[in-house]
Amino acid sequence: MKKQQEVLHRLEKFMIEFESERFTPEQPTIDQAMILAQALTNYYTCLETIFLRISKFFENNLPADRWHQALLEKMTLEIEGVRARVLRDEVYLSLLELLKFRHFTRYYFELNYDADKLRFLLKKFNEVRKPVQDDLNAFQSYLVRLEEA
């Protein structure tokens, strides 16, 4: 989990620098849109990898047909006697938007990204990145307490 969080930090840093130095929010170029789309996809995929490892360790069952969304939903659950919740509900809702976009970029190849949608997703990323880190750190502390007990 710590290794994935390090990757997450590097992705966040890249996206923050990209947004402030190279991204034209009013009318992004195709290159900017593709870079941002890939960075957002990588960011969510990195989070999903953390969630999947948590889920597998605590033996959560995931349905085969919609496991990506089910995985994200399960991260909001506290399972009494098994594990603490990983994400707050408001973090879940923001990440759900990034999951939907990641699904879109994986299965529908597009060059002309909607500038409004990219701005919306970038806003969601900026709103959620700190709360996600807070939630992951809280869960990491829970794991340490669990290990000590």
HUKA-V890774 format. One record per residue. PHI is phi in radians with two decimals (none if undefined). NEAR is the number of other C-alpha atoms within 10 Angstrom. Layout:
phi->PHI near->NEAR
phi->PHI near->NEAR
This chain:
phi->none near->14
phi->-1.11 near->11
phi->-1.09 near->9
phi->-1.14 near->14
phi->-1.16 near->16
phi->-1.12 near->11
phi->-1.10 near->16
phi->-1.02 near->21
phi->-1.07 near->15
phi->-1.13 near->13
phi->-1.12 near->18
phi->-1.04 near->19
phi->-1.04 near->12
phi->-1.03 near->13
phi->-1.15 near->22
phi->-1.13 near->16
phi->-1.16 near->12
phi->-1.06 near->16
phi->-1.07 near->15
phi->-1.41 near->10
phi->-1.89 near->9
phi->-2.26 near->12
phi->-1.67 near->19
phi->-1.82 near->15
phi->-1.12 near->16
phi->-1.12 near->9
phi->-2.62 near->13
phi->-1.13 near->20
phi->-1.26 near->16
phi->-1.04 near->13
phi->-1.06 near->12
phi->-1.09 near->18
phi->-1.10 near->22
phi->-1.17 near->17
phi->-1.11 near->15
phi->-1.11 near->22
phi->-1.05 near->20
phi->-1.17 near->15
phi->-1.13 near->18
phi->-1.11 near->24
phi->-1.10 near->20
phi->-1.11 near->16
phi->-1.03 near->23
phi->-1.15 near->23
phi->-1.09 near->16
phi->-1.11 near->17
phi->-1.07 near->19
phi->-1.07 near->19
phi->-1.11 near->13
phi->-1.06 near->18
phi->-1.08 near->21
phi->-1.13 near->19
phi->-1.14 near->12
phi->-1.08 near->18
phi->-1.05 near->18
phi->-1.14 near->11
phi->-1.11 near->9
phi->-1.65 near->12
phi->0.97 near->10
phi->-1.34 near->14
phi->-1.53 near->12
phi->-2.13 near->16
phi->-1.20 near->10
phi->-1.17 near->8
phi->-1.37 near->8
phi->-2.44 near->9
phi->-1.17 near->13
phi->-1.08 near->18
phi->-1.22 near->15
phi->-1.08 near->14
phi->-1.05 near->19
phi->-1.06 near->22
phi->-1.06 near->15
phi->-1.11 near->19
phi->-1.22 near->22
phi->-1.60 near->17
phi->-1.64 near->15
phi->-1.65 near->13
phi->-1.84 near->13
phi->-0.88 near->8
phi->1.35 near->6
phi->-2.06 near->10
phi->-2.78 near->17
phi->-1.37 near->16
phi->-1.19 near->19
phi->-1.71 near->25
phi->-2.16 near->26
phi->-1.33 near->14
phi->-1.04 near->14
phi->-1.18 near->12
phi->-1.22 near->19
phi->-0.96 near->19
phi->-1.09 near->16
phi->-1.19 near->19
phi->-1.18 near->23
phi->-1.04 near->18
phi->-1.11 near->16
phi->-1.21 near->21
phi->-1.08 near->21
phi->-1.04 near->14
phi->-1.19 near->18
phi->-1.06 near->21
phi->-1.06 near->13
phi->-1.04 near->13
phi->-1.22 near->17
phi->-1.34 near->11
phi->-2.03 near->8
phi->-2.22 near->9
phi->-1.38 near->9
phi->-2.38 near->14
phi->-1.91 near->11
phi->-1.78 near->12
phi->-1.25 near->17
phi->-1.24 near->13
phi->-1.06 near->16
phi->-1.09 near->13
phi->-1.14 near->11
phi->-1.10 near->18
phi->-1.10 near->17
phi->-1.06 near->13
phi->-1.16 near->20
phi->-1.14 near->20
phi->-1.08 near->12
phi->-1.06 near->18
phi->-1.02 near->22
phi->-1.14 near->15
phi->-1.27 near->13
phi->-1.70 near->18
phi->-1.06 near->17
phi->-1.21 near->13
phi->-1.04 near->15
phi->-1.09 near->20
phi->-1.07 near->15
phi->-1.06 near->14
phi->-1.14 near->16
phi->-1.15 near->21
phi->-1.14 near->15
phi->-1.10 near->16
phi->-1.17 near->18
phi->-1.07 near->15
phi->-1.11 near->12
phi->-1.04 near->16
phi->-1.10 near->14
phi->-1.11 near->11
phi->-1.09 near->10
phi->-1.10 near->10
phi->-1.16 near->8
phi->-1.25 near->7
phi->-1.38 near->6
